[in-house]
Amino acid sequence: MRKAVVPLEGVHCASCVARLEKGLGSLAGVGRVSVHLPSKTAFMFYDPSLITPVGIEKKIEALGYKALAFSESMLKTESVAVESLLREKDMLLRRLLLSAVGTLFLLSGGFFELSNYTSLPVAAVVWLWGGWHFHKGMLKSLKAASADMNTLVSMSTSVTFFYGVFVTVFPSVMTEHYHAQWHEVAMLITFINLGRWLEARSKNSAGEAVSRLFSIAPKFARRVTAAGEETVRVSDIIPDDLISLRPGEQVPVDGMVTGGASAVDESLLTGEVSPADKAAGSKLYAGTINKNGVLEFKATGVGEDMVLTKIVRAVAESQAAKSSIQRLVDKISAWFVPAVFFVAAFSAAVWVRYGSVSQAVNVFAAVLAVACPCAMGLAIPMAVAVGFGRAAASGILIRNPDVLERAAKLDTVLLDKTGTLTSGRLRVTNIKPDGMTGEKFLELLAAAEEKSEHPLALAVRQLAAERAVKTEMPGSFEAVPGKGVRVSLADGRILAGSAKWFAQEGVAVPQAALLELEGAQGPALLLALNGEFKGYAEFGDSLRPEAAQVLSRLRAMGIEPVLVSGDHKNAVSAVANKLSIKAFYYEILPDEKRRIVMRYKALGRKTAMVGDGFNDAAALSEADIGVAMRSGADIAVRASDITLMKDDLVSLVEAVKLSKAIKKIINQNLFWAFAYNVILIPLAAGALYPSLGLVIPPYFAGGAMALSSVSVVMNSLRLRKMKV
């Protein structure tokens, strides 16, 4: 199965979405189909051996829409989708201005006593050209044997217009109850065009966060060759190319620094304001900005393999994915337009029987005009589009819309220790020399580990550098895998390794030191000089500075933290005690982590699992919400529902709060969309006429319909600046 991303033209409401998903889903060889209303883009999977892209495009055309592009990559279609939205916005503005001018002219008839024959051509221009996009949409939907919002608008304006034509051409039937309503036609089209234009503007704003990610990456780069530097297109760069980067320039592709040092602004990807220091061996990401130094790096990720591309693709696809409540709303929307036609026709028949034809026409037009499937269709995807866009701009990648349903009920968060609550980088926490000074002990230990690449050796060398301890280069070096190192120095023969290895080598370790090592919270490295024990160094993984504050905020939200780690008991219990975590598990294997998540779920708890390693992947997938740190293993990131691009835990609280805020906005949108239709459709049908003599005129109904869609969009846009 291949993935297809298809930006569409002519998609306006939930009925359009339902028609496309049903029609495309019925094709042999087409798998899951999801149409994203705000961006008017279809995402689907298809089997190229059973159906071709041309066949899919023909089906889209048969359904009354147009495929603007066909690609497996969101990158290649985003510009097409954006251009389509801009064209639609400009078209709506032109038609809005024309219909507004026509409306003002027709309204002036109350002062200048314009005849019907003078008003007719103006009303005809407004109805035909100002509302042509509605009429065109209706014709396409009828051709596909379905109905949508365009059908409602076109029918309501056409009935009013042709009624006016009839009473103008046949004036003998005119009475006080039978008169042309040209201003009704013009005002109805004007108000709906205004709403559609405001909606189009707002949709463009909703995608700004993701569009910024698309457009921010540079188009050219300086490639280093044997002959010097040459300027090339970013699309021409291949892995292992050497790239030169000067101060103020953007990183064109992902890579690994091979030379130079600088600070790089990564706020585009992480939301973090402070620049990240880069030197040889550091990773660079496309779209980030080099601040001061000159860097040379080797390209490692280009095109679809860049982190920036993966983020944009993931955000776009997660916006298009449908939650369970969205699927329910889509099913309701599919029956909405036929139900509205039935209500309009039934109401008109009642008014013909008990009122007048003029009143029946008004009621029929008002019911069709006031009904708003757009508000229902936009209620969820608009909030998701804006919310996920804001999350991405803040360094939070939400992959699954169903997270929003589960975040509000979250009461337990299970956290891995290493790399999640701790920094994931070992450091020397204590040195215990025996028979020599601490400085001399560190000098010998650093010399012994000078050529080793073991994580403990790196920590020793880091401490020696911090304390400016000068180390001797060893004369000989032998690494014994899993045990330690054996080197020769001017002072003699040095052994550095585990207590178990020292016992094998016949090095006597004092009983007091052995007891201390048994109670150690982290690994230890013992040192011997010429076969004599000279002390040991303890290592530990420091807590993240924000860990205590984050857990306190989670508890304030009613979420209980649980520590689950594969580390030994002393290390895990020490971290749990420092962070006041009551429930903790140690020496846990990867599958045991998953079973612990399952145990909490069986108790009725709503769980989130936070981890960063390969051993966390199964638990991340099992939890109600899986949260991965960006610095973690790729499989952990893939198994998660949320990825934190910042290398800190504060984003965890922000992710939970933002998820709850998006869910709140969705609930508000749905309540408004359904309440609006439930209340105003009966009012437009004349439900209050017997008691209050109140009937909604068509132009008022059209204005209400426009404002209904706009209100849902504007309420969703509050997420861009809402404090969470």
C-alpha positions, 0 to 999 in steps of 0.5 A, a space after each residue: 500500500 502506498 500513501 497519497 496526499 491529494 489537495 482538493 478543490 471544491 471541498 466546503 463542508 462536512 457533507 463534502 468530506 463524507 461524500 469523498 471518504 465514502 466514494 474513494 473508500 468504495 474503490 477497489 485497492 483504496 484503503 483508509 481515507 481521511 479528508 481534512 476539511 480546513 486544509 481541503 486535503 485527502 490522505 489515503 492509502 492505495 494499492 498501485 497494482 489495483 488502482 492508479 493515481 489517474 483512476 483515483 483522480 477520475 473518481 474525485 472528479 466524478 464526485 464533483 471535486 478536483 484533485 490539484 496534485 497527487 503525491 506521497 509527500 506533504 512537502 510536494 503538495 503543501 504549496 499547491 494546497 496553500 495556493 488553492 486556499 489563497 485563490 479561494 479567498 481572493 475569489 470570495 472577496 471579489 464576489 463579496 464586493 460585487 454582491 455588497 455593491 448590488 445589495 446597497 443599490 437594491 436597498 436604495 430602492 426604498 428611497 428612490 422607488 426603483 421598479 422591479 424591471 430596474 432591480 431585476 438585472 442587478 439582482 440577476 448579476 448578484 445572484 448569478 455571478 456573486 453566487 456562482 460558486 454556490 450554483 456550480 457546487 450544487 450542479 456538481 453535487 447533483 451530478 454525483 447524486 448527493 447534496 452539500 452546503 452549496 446545495 442549501 445556499 444555491 437552492 435558497 437564493 434561487 427559489 427567492 430569485 425566481 419567485 421575484 422573476 415570476 411576479 415581475 414577469 407576471 404582475 397580474 398575480 401580484 397582491 400585497 402578499 406577492 412581491 419581488 424580494 430582490 434585496 433578500 436575494 442580494 443580502 443573503 448572498 452577501 452575508 454568506 460570502 462574507 462568512 465564507 471569506 472570513 472563514 477562508 482568512 481564518 483557515 489560512 491563519 490556522 495553518 501558519 504554524 505548520 506553513 512556517 515550518 514548511 517555508 523556513 528551510 533555505 533553498 541553497 547551500 554551500 557544498 565543499 568539494 576538492 576544488 573549493 565551495 560551490 553553491 547548490 540547491 538543497 534538493 541536490 545535496 546527498 548524504 555524506 556531502 560536506 557543507 559549509 555554514 557561516 554565521 547567520 545562515 540556516 542549516 540546509 539539511 540534517 547533519 553531523 558537525 565535522 569541524 568548527 564550533 558555534 551556537 545554533 538557534 533551534 527554537 524552530 524545532 524545540 521552542 527553546 530560546 537558548 541557543 545550543 552549543 555545537 562542536 565536532 560530533 554534534 547533530 544539526 537540524 535543517 531550518 535551525 540558525 547558526 548564530 556566531 561561529 563557522 561550522 563544517 558538517 556532513 549531511 546525514 538526512 536530506 529530503 524526506 529524511 530530515 527531522 523538519 520534514 518528518 515533523 511537518 509530515 507528522 503534524 499534517 497527518 495527525 491533523 487529518 486523522 479522525 478521533 472517535 467523536 469526529 467519526 460520529 459527527 461525520 456520520 451525523 453530518 452525512 444525513 444533515 442536508 437531506 434532513 434540512 431539505 425535508 424540514 424546508 419542504 414540509 414547512 413551506 407546504 404548511 405555509 402554503 396551506 395556512 399562509 401565503 405563497 410569499 411566506 412559504 417562499 421566505 420560510 423555504 429559503 430561510 430554513 435552507 439558508 440558516 442550516 449550517 453543516 459547516 459549523 459541525 464539520 469544522 468544529 473538531 478539525 479546526 480546533 485540532 489544526 490550530 491546536 496541533 500547530 501551536 503544539 508543534 511551534 512549542 516543541 510538542 509533536 502530537 501524533 494521535 487526535 484520540 489523545 485529546 479524548 484521553 488526556 482529560 481523564 489522565 490520572 497516572 503517569 509512569 516515568 522511566 528514570 534514565 534519560 527521562 527524570 535524569 539527564 541520561 549522562 553519567 558523571 563522577 559523584 564521589 571519589 574515595 582515594 585510599 592512601 593518596 590524595 584525591 588529586 593524585 587519584 584522579 590523575 591516575 584514574 584519568 590517565 588510565 581511561 585516556 584511551 577508553 570510549 566507555 561512558 565511565 571513562 568519558 565521565 572521568 575525563 570530564 571531571 579531570 578537565 573541569 578540575 584542570 588535572 594534567 594526565 599522563 598519556 599511557 605507555 600501553 593500553 589494554 581494554 578488557 571488555 566488560 571488566 576494565 582497562 590495564 595500562 602502564 604509566 611512569 608510576 607503574 602498572 594501573 588497573 581500573 575496573 569492577 570489584 569482580 574483576 579485581 577479585 579475579 586479578 587477585 587485587 585485595 579490596 578492604 572489607 569496608 570499601 566492599 560494604 560501601 560499594 554494595 550500598 552505592 546508588 550507581 556504578 563504581 570504578 576501582 583503581 589499583 597501582 602495582 596490584 595494590 588497591 588505591 580507592 574507587 570513584 562513584 558515578 551517578 546520573 543527575 536529576 533533571 533540574 526541572 524534575 521536582 517542579 514538573 512532578 509537583 505540577 502533575 500532582 496538582 493536576 490530580 496525576 500520580 507519578 510512578 517510577 519504572 526503571 530497569 536500574 538497580 534498587 539503590 539507584 531507583 529508590 534514591 531518585 524516588 526519595 528525592 522526588 517524593 515518588 511513593 510507587 516505584 519499580 526497579 530492575 524491570 525488563 522491557 516486557 515487565 514495563 508493559 505489564 505494569 502499564 497493563 496492571 494500572 489500566 486493569 485497575 481502571 487508571 488512565 495512564 501515560 508512559 514517558 520514556 526515551 529508550 528502546 526498552 520503553 517502546 512496548 510500554 509506550 504503545 500499551 499506555 493510554 498516552 505514550 510520551 517520548 523524549 526527542 533525545 531517545 531511541 527512534 523506536 520509542 519516538 515511533 511508538 509514542 502518541 506525543 513527542 517532546 522536542 525540547 530536552 526537558 520535562 516541562 513540555 510534559 505538563 504543557 502537552 497535557 494542559 494543551 491537550 485538555 485545552 484543545 478538547 475544551 475548545 472542541 466541546 465548545 465548538 460542538 455545543 455551539 454547532 449543534 445548539 445553533 442548528 437545533 434552535 435556529 432551524 425551527 425558528 426559520 421554519 416559523 415555530 414561533 409565528 403562532 405565539 409571537 408572530 416571529 419569522 426569520 427572514 432569509 437574509 437574517 438566516 444567511 447572516 446567521 449561517 455565516 456567523 455560525 461557521 466563523 464563530 467556530 473558526 474564531 473560537 478555535 483560533 483562540 488556541 494560538 494565544 490561549 494560556 495553558 
